[in-house]
Amino acid sequence: MLRSAARPDDIRRHNLGLLLEEIHRHGELSRAELTQRLGLNRSTIGVLVADLTELGLVSEFVPSRRDRAGRPSHMVGPSGDGPFAVAVDIEVDRVASAAVGLTGQVLNRQESTLEPSERGASHVAGVIASHVKSLIAGAAGESWPVGVGISVPGTVTRDGLCISLSPNLNWRDLAFAAMIADRLHEEQPVQLPIELGNDADLGVMAEHLRGAARDCEDVVYLTGRIGVGAGIVTNGVALRGHDGRAGEIGHVVLDPAGPLCHCGNRGCAETYIGQAAVLATVGQKAGTTSSAAAWLQSLVRSGDEAAITGLRSIANPLGRTLANLVNVLNPQRVVLGGLLAAVIEVAQEDVEAALNKHAFDTAHGSLQLCGAGLGQDSSLLGAAELAFKGLLANPFSRP
């Protein structure tokens, strides 16, 4: 049976989504650039821009600065009173949340530390609901939220609604999106779509879109937090595995006789390059990943020899861990986030030496190692992408 041709409304919605996606990815663009990028004629672009303007998603303006003589080109950019995503990044010891604009700019943020007694799912859901309501209440002008994206240190179901397992938080089989929705309905109800994602998967999404891997189609991102996970993009497509468990590099065994891991095995990579191991090299035992990462970076950049020597001791197990990834995935670039960014800053040559020693000879020939381009916000900005997904697919949708 022949399929019926696409309806004009479907084509229009599709083209509006494509144009909004270009603004989302690249920021302000001229009509001429949009015409070239989308392969549509100027009159069609004009109609689409007018539609998106009427929807409150974009605005047109004439730049005050001209680069050349002649009639200035109108620029199209996100509306100042347009949509924003509420992004949440859960770590074992803190919750960070932000209002994020259409082009990835953080508009406002909140953060709460989590003491050991405050790490139950119900308490964390309450913290998140409080952040979400506060960020919405503090939004500028007539801007409006499109949804809530949440980065989780664990495995998430395919529908993005439940947490299958978060070992470092000791959470299992939680309908976490529903828990947050229930909290948002308390007192002054807020109804928004909520979607969960794994922190490493969201970290690589953001680094691929806006960070250190914008020009790469094959990239791995390591979280470098209390746990160590890998987010993977191969041939430009996210690789998550059948149950969303791809990239659990922290539990690759480096030494069967090594330290006991919380998972029950010995010698997991996490016991050598996780947060506890990295901080131990500089004599520290506690601190959230973000505060510890900032502190380590300040020590490194001030030339603290003890800190630099300690971080260099992580180079060998880090290089061996990366060798496992490189042998299997053959990425063009590996981006190191969290505390591992400080390690690569002071010990890149040592890490590369260990990697080269343990990786298959041809697997690492063109490999590049670098720190996260988005700093500690990689997973947070990836969570924003979850929230924007519905709007980009259908610009007519508004919660």
C-alpha positions in Angstrom: 0.0 0.0 0.0 1.3 3.4 -0.9 1.7 5.8 2.0 -0.1 9.1 1.8 2.0 12.2 1.2 3.0 14.3 4.2 0.4 16.8 5.1 1.3 20.5 4.8 0.9 21.0 8.6 3.4 18.2 9.2 5.9 19.7 6.8 5.5 23.1 8.4 6.1 21.7 11.9 9.1 19.7 10.6 10.7 22.8 9.0 10.0 25.0 12.1 11.7 22.3 14.2 14.7 22.3 11.9 15.1 26.1 12.0 14.7 26.2 15.8 17.3 23.4 16.1 19.8 25.5 14.1 19.3 28.5 16.5 19.5 26.0 19.4 22.8 24.7 18.2 24.5 27.7 16.8 22.9 30.8 18.3 22.2 33.9 16.3 22.2 33.3 12.5 21.3 35.5 9.6 18.4 34.6 7.2 21.0 34.0 4.5 22.8 31.5 6.8 19.5 29.8 7.6 18.7 29.6 3.9 22.0 27.9 3.2 21.9 25.5 6.2 18.3 24.3 5.6 18.3 24.3 1.8 15.0 26.3 1.7 14.3 29.4 -0.3 14.4 32.9 1.3 10.6 33.4 1.3 10.1 30.1 3.1 12.7 31.0 5.7 10.9 34.4 6.1 7.6 32.6 6.8 9.2 30.2 9.3 10.9 33.0 11.2 7.7 34.9 11.4 5.9 31.8 12.7 8.6 31.2 15.4 8.5 34.8 16.3 4.8 34.7 16.8 5.2 31.6 19.0 7.6 33.6 21.2 10.6 31.3 20.4 12.9 33.6 18.4 13.2 37.3 17.6 14.8 39.2 14.7 17.1 42.2 15.0 19.6 44.3 13.1 23.1 44.1 14.6 24.5 47.4 15.8 27.9 46.5 14.5 28.4 46.1 10.7 31.2 44.0 9.3 30.8 45.3 5.8 29.1 48.1 3.8 25.6 47.8 2.4 22.3 46.8 3.8 22.7 45.0 7.1 21.6 41.4 7.4 18.7 40.7 9.8 19.8 38.2 12.5 17.6 35.6 14.1 18.2 34.6 17.7 16.4 33.2 20.7 13.7 35.4 22.2 14.7 37.1 25.4 11.4 36.2 26.9 11.3 32.8 25.3 11.6 29.2 26.6 14.1 27.8 29.1 14.8 24.4 30.4 15.1 23.4 34.0 18.2 21.2 34.3 19.1 19.1 37.3 22.4 17.3 38.0 22.3 14.8 40.9 25.6 13.7 42.4 26.0 11.5 45.5 26.8 14.5 47.7 24.9 17.4 46.0 22.1 18.5 43.7 22.8 21.3 41.2 19.9 22.9 39.2 19.8 25.6 36.6 17.5 27.5 34.3 19.1 27.1 30.9 18.3 29.2 27.8 17.7 27.9 24.3 21.4 28.2 23.3 22.8 26.6 26.4 23.5 29.7 28.5 22.9 29.2 32.3 20.5 31.9 33.4 20.2 31.1 37.1 21.3 28.3 39.3 20.8 26.7 42.7 22.8 24.1 44.6 22.2 22.0 47.7 24.7 19.7 49.4 23.5 16.3 50.5 24.7 14.9 53.9 24.8 11.1 54.2 21.4 11.2 56.0 19.9 13.2 53.2 20.6 10.9 50.3 17.3 9.0 50.3 15.3 9.3 47.0 12.3 10.9 48.7 14.5 13.7 50.3 16.3 14.3 47.0 13.0 14.5 45.1 11.9 17.2 47.5 15.1 19.1 47.0 14.7 19.0 43.3 11.1 20.1 43.4 12.1 23.1 45.6 14.8 24.0 43.1 12.5 23.7 40.1 9.8 25.9 41.7 12.4 28.5 42.8 14.0 28.7 39.3 10.6 29.1 37.6 9.6 31.8 40.1 12.8 33.7 39.4 12.6 33.6 35.6 12.9 36.9 33.9 10.0 38.6 32.1 7.6 36.4 30.4 10.0 33.5 29.8 8.6 30.1 30.4 9.8 26.6 31.2 9.6 23.8 28.7 10.4 20.8 31.0 12.7 19.3 33.5 15.7 17.2 32.5 17.5 15.3 35.3 21.0 13.8 35.2 21.4 10.7 37.4 24.5 8.9 38.6 23.1 5.5 37.5 21.2 3.5 35.0 17.9 4.9 33.6 15.1 3.0 31.8 14.6 3.6 28.1 11.5 5.8 28.7 13.6 8.1 30.9 11.1 7.8 33.8 12.7 5.4 36.2 16.1 4.7 37.8 17.0 1.0 37.4 20.1 1.3 39.6 22.2 4.0 41.2 24.8 2.0 43.2 26.5 5.0 44.9 23.2 6.3 46.1 21.9 2.8 46.9 18.8 3.4 44.8 17.1 0.6 42.8 13.9 0.4 40.7 12.6 3.9 41.4 9.8 5.6 39.5 11.8 8.8 40.2 10.2 11.1 37.6 6.8 10.3 39.2 8.2 11.0 42.6 9.3 14.5 41.5 6.0 15.2 39.7 4.1 14.4 42.9 6.3 16.8 44.8 5.8 19.5 42.2 2.0 19.2 42.6 2.2 20.0 46.3 1.2 23.5 47.4 1.5 25.6 44.2 1.2 22.9 41.5 3.7 22.9 38.6 3.1 20.5 35.7 6.0 19.9 33.3 7.3 17.0 31.4 10.2 15.3 33.3 12.9 13.1 31.8 15.9 11.3 33.4 19.2 10.5 31.8 22.5 8.9 32.9 25.1 11.5 33.9 27.8 10.2 31.6 25.4 9.9 28.6 24.3 13.5 29.2 27.8 14.7 29.7 28.9 13.4 26.3 25.8 14.8 24.7 26.6 18.3 26.0 30.3 18.1 25.2 29.5 16.9 21.7 27.0 19.7 21.1 28.7 22.6 22.9 31.9 21.6 24.4 35.3 20.0 23.8 34.0 17.5 21.2 31.9 19.8 18.9 34.0 18.7 15.9 34.1 15.0 16.7 31.8 12.2 15.6 33.5 9.5 17.8 34.0 10.6 21.4 34.1 9.3 24.9 33.4 11.4 28.0 34.5 10.3 31.5 32.6 11.7 34.4 35.4 11.6 37.0 33.1 11.9 40.0 32.6 9.6 43.1 31.8 7.0 40.4 33.5 6.8 37.0 31.2 6.4 34.0 31.7 6.8 30.3 29.4 8.5 27.9 29.9 7.3 24.3 29.1 8.8 20.9 30.1 6.7 17.9 29.5 7.9 14.3 27.6 10.8 15.8 25.1 8.5 17.6 24.9 8.0 21.3 25.7 4.4 22.4 23.8 3.3 25.5 23.4 -0.4 25.2 20.4 -2.7 25.5 19.6 -1.8 29.1 21.4 1.6 29.2 24.4 0.1 31.0 27.0 0.8 28.3 30.0 2.7 29.5 30.3 1.4 33.1 34.1 1.7 32.8 34.5 2.3 36.5 33.9 -1.4 37.1 36.5 -2.7 34.6 38.9 -4.7 36.7 42.5 -3.4 36.6 43.8 -5.8 39.3 41.8 -8.8 40.6 43.9 -8.6 43.9 43.3 -4.8 44.2 41.2 -2.8 46.7 37.7 -3.9 47.4 35.1 -2.0 45.4 31.6 -1.3 46.8 30.3 -3.5 43.9 31.9 -6.5 45.6 34.7 -7.0 43.1 38.4 -6.1 43.7 40.6 -3.8 41.7 37.8 -1.9 39.8 39.0 1.2 38.0 36.8 3.3 40.3 39.0 2.3 43.3 42.0 3.8 41.5 40.6 6.8 39.7 37.3 7.6 41.4 36.9 10.7 43.6 38.1 9.0 46.8 41.3 7.8 45.2 42.1 11.2 43.5 41.5 13.2 46.7 43.6 10.7 48.8 46.6 11.6 46.6 46.4 15.1 47.9 45.5 14.2 51.5 41.8 15.0 51.3 38.9 12.7 52.2 35.7 14.8 51.6 34.1 17.5 49.6 31.6 17.6 46.7 33.0 16.8 43.3 32.5 20.3 42.0 34.1 22.0 45.0 36.9 19.5 45.1 37.5 19.9 41.3 37.7 23.7 41.7 40.0 23.3 44.7 42.3 20.9 42.8 42.4 23.2 39.8 43.5 26.1 42.0 46.2 24.0 43.5 47.5 22.9 40.1 47.4 26.4 38.7 49.2 27.8 41.7 52.0 25.3 41.2 51.5 23.3 44.4 54.1 20.6 44.0 52.6 18.1 46.5 49.2 18.3 44.7 50.8 17.9 41.3 52.9 14.9 42.4 49.8 13.3 43.9 47.7 13.7 40.8 50.5 12.3 38.6 50.2 9.1 40.6 46.7 8.6 39.1 48.2 8.7 35.5 49.0 5.0 35.3 45.7 3.6 36.3 43.9 6.3 34.3 45.9 5.4 31.2 45.2 1.7 31.7 41.5 2.4 32.0 41.5 4.5 28.9 43.3 1.7 27.0 40.3 -0.6 27.6 38.0 2.0 26.2 40.3 2.8 23.2 40.7 -0.9 22.3 37.0 -1.4 22.1 35.7 1.9 20.8 38.6 3.6 18.9 37.4 7.1 19.6 38.8 10.2 18.0 38.8 12.1 21.3 38.4 11.3 25.0 37.1 14.2 27.2 37.8 14.0 30.9 35.4 15.6 33.3 35.2 16.1 37.1 38.4 15.5 39.1 40.0 13.7 36.1 40.3 17.1 34.3 42.9 18.1 36.9 44.8 14.9 36.4 45.0 15.4 32.6 46.1 19.0 33.1 49.2 18.0 35.0 49.9 14.5 33.8 48.8 14.2 30.2 52.1 12.8 29.0 52.1 10.2 31.7 48.5 9.2 31.0 49.3 8.9 27.3 52.4 6.8 28.1 50.3 4.4 30.1 47.6 4.3 27.5 50.1 3.7 24.7 51.7 0.8 26.6 48.4 -1.0 27.2 46.3 -0.1 24.1 46.5 -2.0 20.8 49.0 -0.4 18.6 46.7 0.9 15.9 43.7 1.9 18.1 45.2 5.1 19.5 47.1 6.5 16.6 45.0 9.7 16.2 43.5 9.8 19.7 43.2 13.2 21.5 42.8 13.6 25.3 41.5 16.8 26.8 39.6 18.2 29.8 35.9 19.0 29.6 35.1 22.2 27.7 32.0 22.8 29.8 33.8 22.4 33.1 31.6 20.9 35.9 28.4 21.7 33.9 28.6 19.0 31.2 26.0 16.7 32.7 23.8 19.7 33.8 23.8 21.1 30.3 23.1 17.6 28.9 20.1 17.4 31.2 18.8 20.7 29.6 18.8 18.9 26.2 16.4 16.4 27.6 14.0 19.2 28.5 14.3 20.9 25.1 13.7 17.7 23.1 9.9 18.0 22.9 10.0 21.7 21.9 12.6 21.1 19.2 10.5 18.2 17.8 7.3 20.3 17.8 7.7 24.1 18.3 3.9 24.3 18.7 4.1 22.4 22.0 4.1 24.4 25.1 3.5 22.9 28.6 
